[in-house]
């Protein structure tokens, strides 16, 4: 089609204007800083990361997340190596890293301990003391769950390695030995707990988070964090502010969005049936930090530091840890 000269000029002007308008958002997006973040491919922390991505909370707060999905241990390893700048960490794993000379830092908390001790529904046990000498499936020593359990019992003057017959396994192994009747109790994570509870064969003996809250004198014992090496945190104070804002909005949103949980429950928790989804949603959301929780928070920071100091004094960490704890937390 041929246009008269004036129409060709008008047409070219319109095309130029449209290209400018369409191209503007891409240019704006390109200017946002990108942060690669290690996210676990299952569990409560992974669910939160998925929510942040699905709702675009990173872009809303002025940055772009490039997710690196992997297992919990692998994410923590990659962050400690500096292969990825930011990712899941815990105060216990961060302290162990610092004891090895790896200066990890904690930026933003996300959730509380999300474990339960399960026993058979008809078992006679009423307390952890009743399980003395019994076979007990627990996570490995390098996990925060093991450290939490060790802390709870050492505060009562007991050594879990001597008091129980421990079988140290991953989550799937813990469920397997419990279902085969090889152990009398199992210390596991959500949503493995919900999946087991919906069989009707088990009950919760103890929720470790409640015991920890009581022992450290708080309503909110923190667990999963965003962590990074000190070289990254020192260079990126502005990004840290944006990360915190996005994570705090995510913490509030994910625990109010049952539809999002149901959409991703199979991927992150292996939950599928209507009963599993109903129980899994009720149990999972309780383990997130309160929706109005803000960070930094001086009171809760002191609680976490005190917990780590007490754990060190109880022999859970090397005594050198006492000189490393304060520096672990980004102001």
WOHUNOR-V27718 format. One line per field, one symbol per residue. ss: DSSP state (h for helix, s for strand, l for the rest). phi: phi as a letter, one per 40 degrees, with the letter a starting at -180 (. if undefined). burial: + if it has 24 or more other ideal C-beta (glycine too) atoms within 12 Angstrom, else -. A space follows every 10 residues. Layout:
ss: ???
phi: ???
burial: ???
This chain:
ss: llllhhhhhh hhhhhhhhhh hhhhhhhhhh hlssssssss llhhhhhhhh hhhhllhhhh llssssssss lhhhhhhhhh hllllssssl hhhhhhhhhl lllssssssl ssllssssss lllllllhhh hlllssssll lllhhhhhhh hhhhlllllh hhhlssssll hhhhhhhhhl llllsssssl lhhhhhhlll lssssslhhh hhhhhhllll lsllsssssh hhhhhlhhhh hhhhhhhhhh hhhhlllhhh hhhhhhhhhl lllhhhhhhh hhhhhhlsll lllllllhhh hhhhhhhhhh hhhlllllhh hhhllhhhsl l
phi: .bbcdccccc cccccccccc cccccccccc cccbbcbcbc cagcccdccc cdcccgcccd bgabcbcbca cdcccccccc cgcbcbidab cccccccccc gbccbbbacb abdbbacbbd cccccbbccc cdgccbcbcc cccccccccd cdcccbgbbc cbcbccbcac dccccccccc gcbcaabbbc cdcccccccg cbaccabddc ccdcccgacb ccbcbcbacc cccccbcccc ccdccccccc dccccbbccc dccbccccbg cbcdcccccc cccccccccd cccbacbccc ccccccdccc ccccgcbcdc cdcbcdccbc d
burial: ---------- ---------- ---------- --+-++++++ ++++++++++ +++-+-+++- +++++-++++ -++-++++++ ---+++++++ +++++++++- -+++++++++ ++++++++++ --+-+--+-- +--+++++++ --++++++++ +++++----+ --++-+++++ +--++-++-- --++++++++ ++++++++-- -+++++++++ ++--++-+-+ ++++++++++ -++--+--++ -+++++++++ +++++-+--+ +--++--+++ +----++-++ +-++++++++ --+-+-+--+ +-++++++++ ++-+-++--- +--++--+++ -
